[in-house]
Amino acid sequence: MSEPDRKADPKLLEILVCPLTKGPLRYDAAAQELISERAGLAYPIRDGIPIMLADEARSLEDDAPGS
C-alpha cells in the first residue's frame, strides 16, 4: 500500500478551524498537515487524527526562503 493506512476524515477537515485564529485551514495531503496561513502554522495529522495544538504545530516561517 503506497498511501498511509489512516487518512484524515474529509468531513472532519471541513469543519476544523485554527484554534488560535478561528480561521480556515488548508489540507496538505502530501505533508499530512493542516495549514493556517493566518497563524503561520502547520498542524500535523498523525494516524488520521489532526493534532490541533499550537505547541505541536510547525512554524511556516521554517519554509520561508532565507530562514
N, C-alpha and C positions, 0 to 999 in steps of 0.2 A: 504494500500500500504506500503510495507516494505522499498522500495527504495525512495530516495528523488524525488519529482516531477520533478525537473530540474536537468538534468545531463549535464556535460560538453560535448561540441561537439567534437567528436573524430577527425574530420578533423582539427579543430582549434588547438587541443592539439598537433597534428603532426607538425605544423609549428611554434609553440611558442618556444622561446629560453629564457634563463635567461637574464633579462635586464642588469645585471651587467657584466656577463662573456661572454655573447652571446653563451654560451654552451648549451648542451641538457638538457632537463627536463624529469624527470621520473614521471609518473602519479600514485599517490597513491589513488585508488578509495575509499578505506575504510576510509581514513582520509580526502578525498576531498581536496588534496593538490597536487601541482606540486613541485617536489623536484629538487633542483640544488645542486648536490654533490660538484661541484667546488666552489660555493659561500657559501656552508654550510647553505642554506636557504630553507625553505618550504613556497611556496606561496599558500595562501588559495584560494579555489574555493567557491564562495558564490552564491547561486541561479543559478548555472550553469555558472557563469562568473568568469574566472581566474582574481585575483587581483594581477597584476604584478608590485607591488610597494615594494621596499625594506623595507620601513617603516611599511608595513603591514605584512611582512614575519616573520615567526618564525625561530629562530636560531636552526640548527640541533644539536648544542652543548648542547641544553637543554635535548636531548635524550641520550647523552653520559653518560656512567657509571661514577659515582663519581662527576657529575656536580650538 
